């Protein structure tokens, strides 16, 4: 009885200590030996497939390390951000305050990203951005604890100007939706095209997500430019490609775009997409051993074909692995962790890339032509493209 009472008494003492937060050192270590990773991604709605692809890619990178980060087990937490900017701060706060995540991976939608960004800057939690290209995250509001592994919205179009001029397309019309991503993509196009010697004769826009293109296509026909450059994505991109072709413009006016114009829409666009030229940091058809290996392993693991979003998720995992291994799993050693991530070279399926001082990838942009429902890489449009990081003062 004495022994039993002692065990009960000791147990009660431990429970009492735990309830008051006075955990014994051994118990504290036992409770914190897992790295807590939070996914804040879209799992429902228009961008649901993107969220799944990013998570799959991230998990694949960790699986290559035996599922560990710097030798430590990993515990995952998930929140569906619903691509709803109004819930951005609330959802990010839930992961940081309730789930006590060490790392917050998210997100796709730039509006939602701004909510995450506020929480990351306020709390100091490590935020890895696997997609959202909103400029301010690695420009005016750059932060030591925020790293992007995808692109800034102007990066693909920063590579458009040179190949357009090399093909003799000296006068162009620009068209996009009137919203932040379209405006930021135009910034890259305007800089690269005018610096290469091109002239933008008209800038056309329509409200997001309007897809009534006919009046604008009629105007393009009357302007007779050498080329049209654009930023559209998703279902709207497929509709634009079909309408552009149906208007007869694809026969006489070469169409260019940021790579998102032809990502994931080639089935829906059909033959209307053939011959369209885009610039992008990745292509499914990239003919390298690294990309082939990645695509094979991803397909075997998830029974799905990977896309650019899966690659970005994978690279997010690779970046965190580099950082965690450098500090032997001690993610609280933030100075050394961030230094290792800043200095990392990522051996990615897209090609090797490095991190800028503003924490945005410095990466090659490929020139791609649509042939038979595939984005065929026909060359490198620009090497080592870096976002200008305007206004970034890293604290």
C-alpha positions, 0 to 999 in steps of 0.5 A: 500500500505504501508503494502504491500511495507513493506512486499515486502521490508522485503522479498527482504531483506531476499532474499538479505541476503540469496543470500549473505549467511547472513541468519537470525538465524531463517532461518538458523535453518529452513534450517539446521533442517534436517540431510542430509544423502548421499548414495554412493552405486552401483545402476547399474551393478553387485552389484546393488542388494547389493546397494538396499539391503543396502539402504533398511536396513538402511531406515528400521532402521530409520523407527523404529525411526519414520524416524528421527535421534535424533529427527530430520527429515532426507533428503536423497541424492543418487549417483550411484557409478557404482562400478567404482573406477575411479569416487570414489573421484569425486562422494564422493566430490559431496555429501560432497561439493554440497549436504553438507551431514552430513553422507556419507553411502558407499560403496560395492566395496573396490576400490571405498571405497578408493576414499570415504576414501580419501574424508572422511579423507580430509573433516572430513565428517562422513563415515559409511562403510556398506560393503567394507572390505578393510583392510586399512580403519580400519588399517593404515588409520583408522580415528575417522570419519570412522566406518565400520559395516560389516567386514574386508576381513580377518575376516571370514577366521580368523574363518576357522582354528579351525573348519578345524582342529577339523574335522581332516583336517590338510593339505590344499590347498588355492585357490583364485583370485589374487587381494586385497580381495583374498590376505586379505582373505588369511591373515586371513586363514593363521593365523587361520589355522597355529595357529591351527596346520594346514599346507598349502601345496599349495597356488593357484591363477588365475587372477581376474575375470578369471573362467577357473579353470580346470587346478588348479582343476587337480593340487588339485587332484594330491596334495591330500590335506585333504581340500581346502579353498578358497575365491570367490564371485558372479558368479565366486563362483557359477562356482567354486562350479560347476567345483569343483563338476564336477571334482569329488573333492567334494566326497573326499576333503572337501571344505571350504570358506569365507562365500561369497563363498555361498552367493547369489549363491546357486540357480546357484550352485545347488547340487554342493554346498551341504556340503560346509562349510563356516564361516560368520557373518550372515546366513539367517537361523540364528534361533533367535527371533531377526533375525526372526523378522527382516526378517519378517519386511523386507519382509513385507516392501520391498516385498523382502527377506533380505540377509547379505547386508540388515543386514549390511545396517540395522546395519549401520542405528542402529549405526547412530541412537545410535550416533544421539540419544546420542547427541540429533540430534546435529551431529556437536558435533563430539566428543560425537557422535563418542564416543557414536558410539564407545561404542555402542552395536548393537542388530543386526539380526546377533547377538549382536556386538560391535565396536573396537577401530579401528571402525570395528565390533567385532562379532561372526563368524558362521560355516555354511553348505550348505543343500538344497540351504540354509546356515544352521548354525551348530555352532559358528566357533569363538566368538568375532572375531576382526580384528587386526587393524595393524598400526591403530593410531587413531588421 
